[in-house]
Amino acid sequence: MRRTLHHLCLIGVFVSLFNGLQGAEKSRISPYEVDDFAVASGKIDDLVFGSLRKAGLTPARPCSDEVFVRRVFLDVLGMLPEAGEARAFLQDKRSDKRMVLIDSLLARDEYVDYWSMKWCDLLRVKSEFPINLWPNAVQAYERWIRDALGSNMPYDRMARELLTSSGSNFRVPQVNFFRAVQGRGPQPVSDAVALTFMGSRIEKWPEDRRRGIESLFSRLKYKPTAEWKEEVVCLDPAPTGPLETILPDGRKVKVSPGDDPRVAFANWLMEPGNRWFSRAAVNRTWAWVFGRGIVHEADDIRVDNPPCVAGLLEYLEKEFVENGYDQKKLLRLILSSRVYQLSPVPSCDDPRAEAMFASYPVRRLEAEVLQDALCQLTGTVEGYDSPIPEPFTRIPASARSVNLADASITSSFLEMFGRSQRDSGMLMERNNRVSSAQRLYLLNSSQIQSKIERSWRLKTLVRDHRGGVADLVSAIWMEVLSRSPLPEELRAVVAEGIPSKSGNKEMIDDLVWALINSKEFLYRH
Amino acid sequence: MSTQPGLNTAPEHPYGMNLSLGHIMNRRESMRLGLFGTAGLLCAGNVVGSATPVANAGTTPAIKAKAKSVIQIFLWGGMSHIDTWDPKPDAGYDYMGDFRKAIPTNVDGIQLGELFPNMAKQADKFSLIRSMTHRNNGHETAAYLMQTAHAPGERLAYPSVGAVFSHFKSPGYKGLIPPYVVLTQPQGRFSEEGFLGPRMKPFATGGDPNAARFEVEGVISRGITDARQLARRDLLKKMDTMGAAMAASPQIAASEEAKKQAYELILGQGRDVFDLSKEKPELRDRYGRHTFGQDCLAARRMVEAGVPYVVINYPGGWDTHSNHFSTMRRQCPQLDQGIAMLLQDLHDHGLLESTIVWCCGEFGRGPKVDWQPPWNGGRNHYGNVFTSLVAGGGFRGGHIVGSSDKRAEEVQDRPVYPVDLLGSIYALSGIDTKARLPHPMGTEAYVLPSAAEGAKSGGLLTEIM
């Protein structure tokens, strides 16, 4: 009854508004795309569009500004744009505003937070079983990763430091690359080396190559110190003879006694013309942006697993090396492509299309990002602490979930949504599939409900938009989905009877609840 | 109790016995077949034992898979065995403390501690393993051992028996409720899913089944009426613009499917399973109007709905270093009432034949009472020997397996190791204990450790299977 009354009172107010918006409605296919064709503007586009054409596939339309702003915030910072940030971008009339936004995001601290999380997955930053770094080493290791990304350390230097450093794992953080492996022998260590720096799974190598790389990591020594859980990782001084072995490409190598064979490996890895190193890096960065590699799985590069777009890896590798292994420049190159800026709505239903990047692949938000987005929207916080192992750790409530340095510090939410366990460094350890348990949590848990009900941000929003329903609804849409409501969405809300003045908070809560549970919110798109 | 070789329809079996016919060997027959090692026969009850080496468990075709579901009752902290299911009335006050009496049961020769009068009336439905042993006295490590059968400290974190069971059994399960449910809280300090990952994590209900409304996390939400639930679902449908625009995308479709399943729990038949008010009040009374009793009732309702694996983590601790006797006096009657009624009710519903119920803690407790301060009558952790209960799903009731010595301090005969207990549960469920488990890195990992890996075994519980 009440709903009907509201409906009647409000309908007049909206007639004019709807008429105004209908023009926009006609020019749009969906709010996610613009009515245009994707036109190549760089080499990435040439290669991807070219291979699509050859396969008889059509790329999606370009994405709308609304989609772009949300997407690039999520992909670069791991967070939603604030309503004000989204609005500013949408109102910006400059033709190069997308590039301006990309550059400004790459300069922000949250970029370091979010990409550190990815690197910590890869480098297995975890204090407890089965990695057992313990909290002190976790802090040192994560700090180093964060600093390396913050200063945009060239990737070759980063890799060399991780591969060849020696010293205490509390004081020389890089040596934790070796400490954070399940096992101390040359086999698990070279597994991790090949996976991390060659994107390759060693168990698929021929026997002699496997033996070769293992021998290059056979002279590592782990020495305990007087400090609890501290270890010194260094070259084992015991062997007195030279080490004669083969490199992963089969070439012979001889390491003199006293020399560190790890250096011989690093030299080979970063030799000009050795594609293993740069190919793994660019493929992984691509996978971090698109959710799948040009070679897929992104850490299973081998001859019999061909790239899905010919020439693309070679091009990215060349750019990466010529730019001095600059990771931000590589990311910028990818983000500025038209391929990255395609709509998520496919133009053809060919099952091959998505694997060839014919549209932006939609993916559920990662556990940490989703948790942070829910906190950001509602103005609530999640506390994390860990009573074991010592020293006790308490994370300040102001920290984002993506900032959690230690995979052993977690919550049932993060586990349910497939946060990486960081046991192996494999990309597939992060699980972004949806499950009914996740849906149950989002649809009907007391945690989500109380976040919405307690949200001071939502209360403020209602208070600040007493003028009219259209304003309030637009503001809610901008907060949750980074765009204005479509006319039909607005109509549906009005039909529901969302009241014009403060009034029924429960209905507003339910509207926010519905948007949070929409696929548009749950998926990066 | 007699052997009828003529009924044996599985001549290919090396031991020439077919337990699927409910065929039981007597002592003489067993001896003739040479099934026994040094362990003798245990006859506090009326049955005899044999031991199939666990290494052969995967190839024991004679064990018919009868169990479709499992209810695991876990007594976190470690319940004392001497006060409960392995009483030693002759051991004296220093051992028996306050509970010096043992009571008879409805099975000749089986006695229980005095705090278990209800279970005494159901002794024909369960069997007790009084020679359970692993010699591990740490909570986390012993709990890991009891629920994975793998040695703690191996390189891999193995999944629990519940995760393994639902991994193998859930493909055939089409129910609405998740296949692996914990009532009501997870154990903590134990990763149930192990390396199988979040997919095999149990669904923990939260809430209290003894409360006016059993608020199952995500299923039954406080303060949200059905009318509001329905209105919200409609609203969500209208607001899901992207879901409509991209309905063909596999990712979006998967999400829609997950949502559908979730709503079948929230608004459909799924939640009815958790609605204990659908039971007669008298029945609820008989289970006991306490959390554990109603946990047991909820477990029965889930099994009835086909849920493969249900864990009841006892709502209270058994780590009775001090205040031992008062804690036992408070908790045992509830445990007694809940288990007794669960077995009776499963039987009445015709579910006991297909449902394994097993109950134990991670270890027992020191049979000699710590009278000295600061314990003042407490009992310490004790993994050398303790008691486990098994019932249903192909386990025969009314028997005692193994025994402890006269003071319940060591295994007297027929040691039963975690491998044997879990191996028997798997065998009755048709799970090959040599089957490989999917490890995310492709590492070789199997359901149970083999003898070659140093796992100690006293043999499957074939004497009661």
Boltz contact constraints between the chains, C-beta under 6 A:
constraints:
  - contact:
      token1: [A, 30]
      token2: [B, 245]
      max_distance: 6.0
  - contact:
      token1: [A, 345]
      token2: [B, 245]
      max_distance: 6.0
  - contact:
      token1: [A, 345]
      token2: [B, 246]
      max_distance: 6.0
  - contact:
      token1: [A, 349]
      token2: [B, 248]
      max_distance: 6.0
  - contact:
      token1: [A, 362]
      token2: [B, 251]
      max_distance: 6.0
  - contact:
      token1: [A, 415]
      token2: [B, 198]
      max_distance: 6.0
  - contact:
      token1: [A, 418]
      token2: [B, 198]
      max_distance: 6.0
  - contact:
      token1: [A, 424]
      token2: [B, 441]
      max_distance: 6.0
  - contact:
      token1: [A, 434]
      token2: [B, 254]
      max_distance: 6.0
  - contact:
      token1: [A, 434]
      token2: [B, 255]
      max_distance: 6.0
  - contact:
      token1: [A, 434]
      token2: [B, 258]
      max_distance: 6.0
  - contact:
      token1: [A, 436]
      token2: [B, 258]
      max_distance: 6.0
  - contact:
      token1: [A, 436]
      token2: [B, 261]
      max_distance: 6.0
  - contact:
      token1: [A, 436]
      token2: [B, 262]
      max_distance: 6.0
  - contact:
      token1: [A, 437]
      token2: [B, 203]
      max_distance: 6.0
  - contact:
      token1: [A, 439]
      token2: [B, 258]
      max_distance: 6.0
  - contact:
      token1: [A, 439]
      token2: [B, 259]
      max_distance: 6.0
  - contact:
      token1: [A, 439]
      token2: [B, 262]
      max_distance: 6.0
  - contact:
      token1: [A, 440]
      token2: [B, 218]
      max_distance: 6.0
  - contact:
      token1: [A, 440]
      token2: [B, 262]
      max_distance: 6.0
  - contact:
      token1: [A, 441]
      token2: [B, 218]
      max_distance: 6.0
  - contact:
      token1: [A, 443]
      token2: [B, 262]
      max_distance: 6.0
  - contact:
      token1: [A, 444]
      token2: [B, 218]
      max_distance: 6.0
  - contact:
      token1: [A, 444]
      token2: [B, 221]
      max_distance: 6.0
  - contact:
      token1: [A, 444]
      token2: [B, 266]
      max_distance: 6.0
  - contact:
      token1: [A, 445]
      token2: [B, 217]
      max_distance: 6.0
  - contact:
      token1: [A, 445]
      token2: [B, 218]
      max_distance: 6.0
  - contact:
      token1: [A, 446]
      token2: [B, 222]
      max_distance: 6.0
  - contact:
      token1: [A, 492]
      token2: [B, 238]
      max_distance: 6.0
  - contact:
      token1: [A, 510]
      token2: [B, 232]
      max_distance: 6.0
  - contact:
      token1: [A, 514]
      token2: [B, 235]
      max_distance: 6.0
  - contact:
      token1: [A, 514]
      token2: [B, 236]
      max_distance: 6.0
  - contact:
      token1: [A, 514]
      token2: [B, 239]
      max_distance: 6.0
  - contact:
      token1: [A, 515]
      token2: [B, 239]
      max_distance: 6.0
  - contact:
      token1: [A, 517]
      token2: [B, 236]
      max_distance: 6.0
  - contact:
      token1: [A, 518]
      token2: [B, 239]
      max_distance: 6.0
  - contact:
      token1: [A, 518]
      token2: [B, 240]
      max_distance: 6.0
  - contact:
      token1: [A, 519]
      token2: [B, 242]
      max_distance: 6.0
  - contact:
      token1: [A, 519]
      token2: [B, 243]
      max_distance: 6.0
  - contact:
      token1: [A, 519]
      token2: [B, 252]
      max_distance: 6.0
  - contact:
      token1: [A, 519]
      token2: [B, 255]
      max_distance: 6.0
  - contact:
      token1: [A, 520]
      token2: [B, 242]
      max_distance: 6.0
